[in-house]
Amino acid sequence: MVSVALLCRIANKVITLHRPQIARMSVEARRPLIDGSPPAYYAEDIARRFTPQDASALEQGFYLLQRAFASDAERP
């Protein structure tokens, strides 16, 4: 389950980097938006290997898990 959670986090960074408003930003400007685990430089490298269509497919595939993580984060 840990590996699936990590894959979800990576997918979320790829999805974020392919959003038009973020893709137009410089690498330095978007680094704070995606830094963490894995580090931003890895996320940038991984995201370059995906097309926007691939990112959309990732978003659909990880939607339920991402929603579950978001609801867990909202709990006090």
MOPAC internal coordinates of N, CA, C and O (Angstrom, degrees):
PM7 1SCF
backbone

  N    0.0000 0     0.00 0     0.00 0    0    0    0
  C    1.4520 1     0.00 0     0.00 0    1    0    0
  C    1.5267 1   111.09 1     0.00 0    2    1    0
  O    1.2310 1   120.05 1   147.30 1    3    2    1
  N    1.3171 1   117.51 1   -32.70 1    3    2    1
  C    1.4607 1   120.91 1   179.46 1    5    3    2
  C    1.5242 1   110.51 1   -62.10 1    6    5    3
  O    1.2310 1   120.21 1   138.63 1    7    6    5
  N    1.3227 1   117.20 1   -41.37 1    7    6    5
  C    1.4624 1   119.80 1  -179.71 1    9    7    6
  C    1.5258 1   111.23 1   -65.79 1   10    9    7
  O    1.2310 1   119.74 1   144.56 1   11   10    9
  N    1.3200 1   118.11 1   -35.44 1   11   10    9
  C    1.4626 1   121.39 1   177.69 1   13   11   10
  C    1.5222 1   109.78 1   -67.42 1   14   13   11
  O    1.2310 1   120.30 1   140.16 1   15   14   13
  N    1.3216 1   117.04 1   -39.84 1   15   14   13
  C    1.4650 1   120.67 1   177.66 1   17   15   14
  C    1.5296 1   110.56 1   -63.66 1   18   17   15
  O    1.2310 1   120.11 1   138.33 1   19   18   17
  N    1.3106 1   117.40 1   -41.67 1   19   18   17
  C    1.4620 1   120.71 1   177.92 1   21   19   18
  C    1.5266 1   110.75 1   -65.21 1   22   21   19
  O    1.2310 1   120.08 1   137.59 1   23   22   21
  N    1.3240 1   117.45 1   -42.41 1   23   22   21
  C    1.4640 1   120.58 1   176.64 1   25   23   22
  C    1.5230 1   110.89 1   -60.05 1   26   25   23
  O    1.2310 1   120.31 1   141.56 1   27   26   25
  N    1.3112 1   117.01 1   -38.44 1   27   26   25
  C    1.4614 1   120.96 1   178.18 1   29   27   26
  C    1.5256 1   110.81 1   -63.92 1   30   29   27
  O    1.2310 1   120.12 1   138.11 1   31   30   29
  N    1.3108 1   117.37 1   -41.89 1   31   30   29
  C    1.4688 1   121.23 1   178.29 1   33   31   30
  C    1.5217 1   111.24 1   -64.26 1   34   33   31
  O    1.2310 1   120.57 1   138.44 1   35   34   33
  N    1.3207 1   116.52 1   -41.56 1   35   34   33
  C    1.4672 1   120.15 1   178.23 1   37   35   34
  C    1.5216 1   109.89 1   -65.55 1   38   37   35
  O    1.2310 1   120.56 1   135.12 1   39   38   37
  N    1.3265 1   116.53 1   -44.88 1   39   38   37
  C    1.4678 1   120.49 1   179.05 1   41   39   38
  C    1.5208 1   110.39 1   -59.34 1   42   41   39
  O    1.2310 1   119.89 1   139.82 1   43   42   41
  N    1.3160 1   117.82 1   -40.18 1   43   42   41
  C    1.4478 1   121.08 1   179.75 1   45   43   42
  C    1.5320 1   111.34 1   -62.63 1   46   45   43
  O    1.2310 1   120.48 1   143.10 1   47   46   45
  N    1.3098 1   116.68 1   -36.90 1   47   46   45
  C    1.4665 1   119.99 1   177.87 1   49   47   46
  C    1.5223 1   111.08 1   -69.92 1   50   49   47
  O    1.2310 1   120.12 1   140.60 1   51   50   49
  N    1.3248 1   117.38 1   -39.40 1   51   50   49
  C    1.4710 1   121.07 1   176.70 1   53   51   50
  C    1.5246 1   109.41 1   -62.29 1   54   53   51
  O    1.2310 1   120.47 1   135.63 1   55   54   53
  N    1.3210 1   116.71 1   -44.37 1   55   54   53
  C    1.4648 1   121.75 1   178.95 1   57   55   54
  C    1.5245 1   109.98 1   -60.93 1   58   57   55
  O    1.2310 1   120.50 1   133.90 1   59   58   57
  N    1.3168 1   116.66 1   -46.10 1   59   58   57
  C    1.4584 1   121.23 1  -179.89 1   61   59   58
  C    1.5236 1   111.32 1   -60.57 1   62   61   59
  O    1.2310 1   120.19 1   135.84 1   63   62   61
  N    1.3124 1   117.24 1   -44.16 1   63   62   61
  C    1.4614 1   120.77 1  -178.14 1   65   63   62
  C    1.5294 1   112.96 1   -68.44 1   66   65   63
  O    1.2310 1   120.11 1   160.69 1   67   66   65
  N    1.3148 1   117.39 1   -19.31 1   67   66   65
  C    1.4659 1   120.24 1   178.76 1   69   67   66
  C    1.5240 1   113.27 1   -95.16 1   70   69   67
  O    1.2310 1   119.95 1   179.90 1   71   70   69
  N    1.3310 1   117.70 1    -0.10 1   71   70   69
  C    1.4648 1   119.32 1   174.19 1   73   71   70
  C    1.5254 1   107.39 1   -69.76 1   74   73   71
  O    1.2310 1   120.32 1   -46.12 1   75   74   73
  N    1.3474 1   117.00 1   133.88 1   75   74   73
  C    1.4800 1   119.94 1  -173.85 1   77   75   74
  C    1.5183 1   114.96 1   -52.66 1   78   77   75
  O    1.2310 1   119.73 1   135.93 1   79   78   77
  N    1.3340 1   118.12 1   -44.07 1   79   78   77
  C    1.4650 1   119.90 1  -176.65 1   81   79   78
  C    1.5270 1   111.69 1   -68.12 1   82   81   79
  O    1.2310 1   120.04 1   152.20 1   83   82   81
  N    1.3169 1   117.53 1   -27.80 1   83   82   81
  C    1.4658 1   121.13 1   179.12 1   85   83   82
  C    1.5266 1   110.43 1   -86.76 1   86   85   83
  O    1.2310 1   120.14 1   143.50 1   87   86   85
  N    1.3248 1   117.34 1   -36.50 1   87   86   85
  C    1.4612 1   120.89 1   179.29 1   89   87   86
  C    1.5260 1   111.70 1   -61.55 1   90   89   87
  O    1.2310 1   120.03 1   152.06 1   91   90   89
  N    1.3430 1   117.54 1   -27.94 1   91   90   89
  C    1.4714 1   121.08 1   179.27 1   93   91   90
  C    1.5218 1   112.88 1   -78.56 1   94   93   91
  O    1.2310 1   120.08 1   165.17 1   95   94   93
  N    1.3156 1   117.46 1   -14.83 1   95   94   93
  C    1.4643 1   121.24 1  -178.75 1   97   95   94
  C    1.5312 1   110.17 1   -75.49 1   98   97   95
  O    1.2310 1   121.10 1   -21.04 1   99   98   97
  N    1.3141 1   115.51 1   158.96 1   99   98   97
  C    1.4621 1   119.12 1   174.24 1  101   99   98
  C    1.5242 1   108.99 1   -72.43 1  102  101   99
  O    1.2310 1   120.86 1   -18.84 1  103  102  101
  N    1.3202 1   115.95 1   161.16 1  103  102  101
  C    1.4674 1   120.96 1   179.34 1  105  103  102
  C    1.5167 1   110.34 1   -59.18 1  106  105  103
  O    1.2310 1   120.23 1   139.09 1  107  106  105
  N    1.3218 1   117.16 1   -40.91 1  107  106  105
  C    1.4574 1   120.71 1  -179.03 1  109  107  106
  C    1.5225 1   111.62 1   -66.21 1  110  109  107
  O    1.2310 1   120.19 1   143.08 1  111  110  109
  N    1.3299 1   117.25 1   -36.92 1  111  110  109
  C    1.4654 1   120.73 1  -178.13 1  113  111  110
  C    1.5245 1   111.86 1   -71.52 1  114  113  111
  O    1.2310 1   120.23 1   146.53 1  115  114  113
  N    1.3105 1   117.17 1   -33.47 1  115  114  113
  C    1.4684 1   118.67 1  -177.53 1  117  115  114
  C    1.5266 1   113.39 1   -91.53 1  118  117  115
  O    1.2310 1   119.95 1   169.75 1  119  118  117
  N    1.3116 1   117.71 1   -10.25 1  119  118  117
  C    1.4696 1   120.88 1  -179.77 1  121  119  118
  C    1.5292 1   113.07 1   -53.97 1  122  121  119
  O    1.2310 1   118.55 1   134.14 1  123  122  121
  N    1.3449 1   120.37 1   -45.86 1  123  122  121
  C    1.4720 1   119.14 1   179.46 1  125  123  122
  C    1.5350 1   113.32 1   -62.52 1  126  125  123
  O    1.2310 1   120.31 1   156.00 1  127  126  125
  N    1.3293 1   117.01 1   -24.00 1  127  126  125
  C    1.4604 1   120.73 1  -179.29 1  129  127  126
  C    1.5228 1   112.82 1   -74.13 1  130  129  127
  O    1.2310 1   120.81 1   155.56 1  131  130  129
  N    1.3413 1   116.05 1   -24.44 1  131  130  129
  C    1.4697 1   119.22 1  -174.09 1  133  131  130
  C    1.5121 1   113.63 1  -123.17 1  134  133  131
  O    1.2310 1   119.98 1   179.01 1  135  134  133
  N    1.3294 1   117.65 1    -0.99 1  135  134  133
  C    1.4618 1   118.81 1  -177.08 1  137  135  134
  C    1.5151 1   110.61 1   -70.25 1  138  137  135
  O    1.2310 1   120.75 1   -25.91 1  139  138  137
  N    1.2880 1   116.17 1   154.09 1  139  138  137
  C    1.4570 1   122.10 1  -178.06 1  141  139  138
  C    1.5143 1   108.85 1   142.21 1  142  141  139
  O    1.2310 1   120.85 1    46.41 1  143  142  141
  N    1.2923 1   115.98 1  -133.59 1  143  142  141
  C    1.4652 1   120.61 1   179.79 1  145  143  142
  C    1.5099 1   109.44 1  -115.45 1  146  145  143
  O    1.2310 1   119.02 1   -63.64 1  147  146  145
  N    1.3038 1   119.47 1   116.36 1  147  146  145
  C    1.4513 1   129.74 1    -4.37 1  149  147  146
  C    1.5294 1   111.07 1   -72.66 1  150  149  147
  O    1.2310 1   120.52 1   -17.95 1  151  150  149
  N    1.3271 1   116.61 1   162.05 1  151  150  149
  C    1.4667 1   120.30 1  -178.91 1  153  151  150
  C    1.5267 1   112.42 1   -59.73 1  154  153  151
  O    1.2310 1   121.18 1   -22.97 1  155  154  153
  N    1.3280 1   115.34 1   157.03 1  155  154  153
  C    1.4615 1   121.68 1  -175.59 1  157  155  154
  C    1.5225 1   112.76 1   -56.76 1  158  157  155
  O    1.2310 1   119.36 1   141.72 1  159  158  157
  N    1.3330 1   118.82 1   -38.28 1  159  158  157
  C    1.4605 1   119.08 1  -177.53 1  161  159  158
  C    1.5241 1   111.39 1   -65.69 1  162  161  159
  O    1.2310 1   119.58 1   148.40 1  163  162  161
  N    1.3235 1   118.40 1   -31.60 1  163  162  161
  C    1.4654 1   120.24 1   174.70 1  165  163  162
  C    1.5214 1   110.36 1   -71.31 1  166  165  163
  O    1.2310 1   120.61 1   137.90 1  167  166  165
  N    1.3279 1   116.43 1   -42.10 1  167  166  165
  C    1.4673 1   120.31 1  -179.81 1  169  167  166
  C    1.5231 1   110.78 1   -62.02 1  170  169  167
  O    1.2310 1   120.20 1   138.98 1  171  170  169
  N    1.3269 1   117.22 1   -41.02 1  171  170  169
  C    1.4707 1   120.67 1   177.67 1  173  171  170
  C    1.5259 1   110.39 1   -60.96 1  174  173  171
  O    1.2310 1   120.58 1   134.91 1  175  174  173
  N    1.3191 1   116.49 1   -45.09 1  175  174  173
  C    1.4656 1   121.02 1  -179.76 1  177  175  174
  C    1.5245 1   110.91 1   -63.48 1  178  177  175
  O    1.2310 1   120.36 1   135.58 1  179  178  177
  N    1.3098 1   116.93 1   -44.42 1  179  178  177
  C    1.4627 1   120.45 1  -179.47 1  181  179  178
  C    1.5287 1   110.24 1   -65.92 1  182  181  179
  O    1.2310 1   119.78 1   137.23 1  183  182  181
  N    1.3187 1   118.02 1   -42.77 1  183  182  181
  C    1.4614 1   121.69 1  -176.94 1  185  183  182
  C    1.5252 1   112.19 1   -62.84 1  186  185  183
  O    1.2310 1   120.08 1   148.02 1  187  186  185
  N    1.3233 1   117.45 1   -31.98 1  187  186  185
  C    1.4675 1   120.48 1   178.81 1  189  187  186
  C    1.5298 1   111.92 1   -63.53 1  190  189  187
  O    1.2310 1   120.14 1   159.80 1  191  190  189
  N    1.2987 1   117.35 1   -20.20 1  191  190  189
  C    1.4633 1   121.75 1  -178.23 1  193  191  190
  C    1.5269 1   112.73 1   -85.31 1  194  193  191
  O    1.2310 1   120.39 1   175.57 1  195  194  193
  N    1.3333 1   116.86 1    -4.43 1  195  194  193
  C    1.4550 1   122.50 1  -178.35 1  197  195  194
  C    1.5213 1   110.64 1  -114.47 1  198  197  195
  O    1.2310 1   121.03 1   -33.28 1  199  198  197
  N    1.3240 1   115.63 1   146.72 1  199  198  197
  C    1.4617 1   121.07 1   172.93 1  201  199  198
  C    1.5306 1   108.01 1   -89.63 1  202  201  199
  O    1.2310 1   119.94 1   -13.90 1  203  202  201
  N    1.3230 1   117.72 1   166.10 1  203  202  201
  C    1.4682 1   118.95 1   174.36 1  205  203  202
  C    1.5360 1   112.35 1   -58.16 1  206  205  203
  O    1.2310 1   119.96 1   146.38 1  207  206  205
  N    1.3131 1   117.68 1   -33.62 1  207  206  205
  C    1.4640 1   121.06 1   177.53 1  209  207  206
  C    1.5287 1   110.41 1   -67.20 1  210  209  207
  O    1.2310 1   120.45 1   140.96 1  211  210  209
  N    1.3236 1   116.74 1   -39.04 1  211  210  209
  C    1.4707 1   120.46 1   175.76 1  213  211  210
  C    1.5266 1   110.64 1   -62.32 1  214  213  211
  O    1.2310 1   121.01 1   137.95 1  215  214  213
  N    1.3261 1   115.68 1   -42.05 1  215  214  213
  C    1.4674 1   120.17 1   179.59 1  217  215  214
  C    1.5249 1   110.80 1   -62.77 1  218  217  215
  O    1.2310 1   120.74 1   141.94 1  219  218  217
  N    1.3230 1   116.19 1   -38.06 1  219  218  217
  C    1.4626 1   120.11 1   177.10 1  221  219  218
  C    1.5233 1   111.16 1   -64.29 1  222  221  219
  O    1.2310 1   120.45 1   138.99 1  223  222  221
  N    1.3174 1   116.74 1   -41.01 1  223  222  221
  C    1.4699 1   120.92 1   177.45 1  225  223  222
  C    1.5254 1   110.87 1   -64.55 1  226  225  223
  O    1.2310 1   120.15 1   140.90 1  227  226  225
  N    1.3345 1   117.32 1   -39.10 1  227  226  225
  C    1.4668 1   120.77 1   176.16 1  229  227  226
  C    1.5260 1   110.65 1   -62.52 1  230  229  227
  O    1.2310 1   120.94 1   138.04 1  231  230  229
  N    1.3234 1   115.81 1   -41.96 1  231  230  229
  C    1.4565 1   119.84 1  -179.23 1  233  231  230
  C    1.5273 1   110.86 1   -61.65 1  234  233  231
  O    1.2310 1   120.52 1   138.33 1  235  234  233
  N    1.3064 1   116.61 1   -41.67 1  235  234  233
  C    1.4662 1   120.51 1   178.17 1  237  235  234
  C    1.5216 1   111.19 1   -67.84 1  238  237  235
  O    1.2310 1   120.35 1   139.70 1  239  238  237
  N    1.3105 1   116.93 1   -40.30 1  239  238  237
  C    1.4569 1   121.02 1  -177.19 1  241  239  238
  C    1.5189 1   114.27 1   -69.63 1  242  241  239
  O    1.2310 1   120.44 1   146.62 1  243  242  241
  N    1.3250 1   116.76 1   -33.38 1  243  242  241
  C    1.4604 1   121.07 1  -177.42 1  245  243  242
  C    1.5252 1   112.97 1  -103.40 1  246  245  243
  O    1.2310 1   120.03 1  -170.33 1  247  246  245
  N    1.3201 1   117.55 1     9.67 1  247  246  245
  C    1.4624 1   121.48 1  -175.07 1  249  247  246
  C    1.5291 1   112.40 1   -56.62 1  250  249  247
  O    1.2310 1   120.02 1   128.57 1  251  250  249
  N    1.3078 1   117.56 1   -51.43 1  251  250  249
  C    1.4719 1   120.35 1  -176.11 1  253  251  250
  C    1.5253 1   112.15 1   -63.83 1  254  253  251
  O    1.2310 1   120.43 1   137.78 1  255  254  253
  N    1.3151 1   116.78 1   -42.22 1  255  254  253
  C    1.4567 1   119.49 1   179.42 1  257  255  254
  C    1.5288 1   110.76 1   -67.29 1  258  257  255
  O    1.2310 1   120.05 1   139.01 1  259  258  257
  N    1.3172 1   117.52 1   -40.99 1  259  258  257
  C    1.4600 1   121.18 1   178.67 1  261  259  258
  C    1.5253 1   110.51 1   -63.28 1  262  261  259
  O    1.2310 1   120.58 1   140.24 1  263  262  261
  N    1.3188 1   116.49 1   -39.76 1  263  262  261
  C    1.4669 1   120.66 1   177.88 1  265  263  262
  C    1.5309 1   110.70 1   -63.99 1  266  265  263
  O    1.2310 1   120.61 1   140.41 1  267  266  265
  N    1.3279 1   116.44 1   -39.59 1  267  266  265
  C    1.4716 1   120.28 1   177.89 1  269  267  266
  C    1.5264 1   110.89 1   -64.47 1  270  269  267
  O    1.2310 1   120.08 1   138.23 1  271  270  269
  N    1.3329 1   117.44 1   -41.77 1  271  270  269
  C    1.4650 1   120.46 1   177.47 1  273  271  270
  C    1.5286 1   110.69 1   -63.02 1  274  273  271
  O    1.2310 1   120.49 1   139.64 1  275  274  273
  N    1.3237 1   116.67 1   -40.36 1  275  274  273
  C    1.4697 1   120.72 1  -178.95 1  277  275  274
  C    1.5299 1   110.37 1   -65.53 1  278  277  275
  O    1.2310 1   120.20 1   139.45 1  279  278  277
  N    1.3243 1   117.22 1   -40.55 1  279  278  277
  C    1.4643 1   119.00 1   179.55 1  281  279  278
  C    1.5232 1   111.22 1   -68.97 1  282  281  279
  O    1.2310 1   120.07 1   146.23 1  283  282  281
  N    1.3409 1   117.48 1   -33.77 1  283  282  281
  C    1.4619 1   120.30 1   175.84 1  285  283  282
  C    1.5300 1   111.07 1   -65.96 1  286  285  283
  O    1.2310 1   120.60 1   142.29 1  287  286  285
  N    1.3221 1   116.46 1   -37.71 1  287  286  285
  C    1.4569 1   120.71 1  -179.17 1  289  287  286
  C    1.5280 1   111.86 1   -68.97 1  290  289  287
  O    1.2310 1   120.41 1   153.72 1  291  290  289
  N    1.3218 1   116.82 1   -26.28 1  291  290  289
  C    1.4624 1   120.92 1  -178.99 1  293  291  290
  C    1.5176 1   112.86 1   -79.61 1  294  293  291
  O    1.2310 1   120.12 1   163.84 1  295  294  293
  N    1.3190 1   117.39 1   -16.16 1  295  294  293
  C    1.4612 1   120.52 1  -179.83 1  297  295  294
  C    1.5237 1   110.17 1   -70.03 1  298  297  295
  O    1.2310 1   120.77 1   -39.23 1  299  298  297
  N    1.3506 1   116.13 1   140.77 1  299  298  297
  C    1.4820 1   119.06 1   179.87 1  301  299  298
  C    1.5101 1   112.12 1   -73.17 1  302  301  299
  O    1.2310 1   120.10 1   180.00 1  303  302  301

